[in-house]
Amino acid sequence: MTYIPVAQTGELEPGQRKAVDLSGRSVVLTRGDNGYFAFSRYCPHENADLMNGPIVAGKVRCDNHGYCFDLDTGECVLPRGGDPLTVLPVEERGEEICIRLEW
């Protein structure tokens, strides 16, 4: 497995986000109340930017059409059955926040 360091521990406060480029793929790193999430920056519905989409209760909403995605699983929860969002595992490794590459 490959772990890519993308931030330092304490760099992001809860609710803050950071744009990350992983070998040409745009990802958003965010810190929630219970840990970190990493997900594709672009909505799988129509490629809208999710960087500033609202995050509530572990779900990100696309501002363009209202699609909502679970940040743990990537499942499209509104509307049900939509294409999933790519989510990646995040781990704190020492003083670094790392994303595990799985694509």
Secondary structure, DSSP 8 states (H G I E B T S, - for coil): -EEEEEEETTSS-TT-EEEEEETTEEEEEEEETTEEEEEESB-TTT--B-TT--EETTEEE-TTT--EEETTT--EEETBT-----EE-EEEETTEEEEEE--
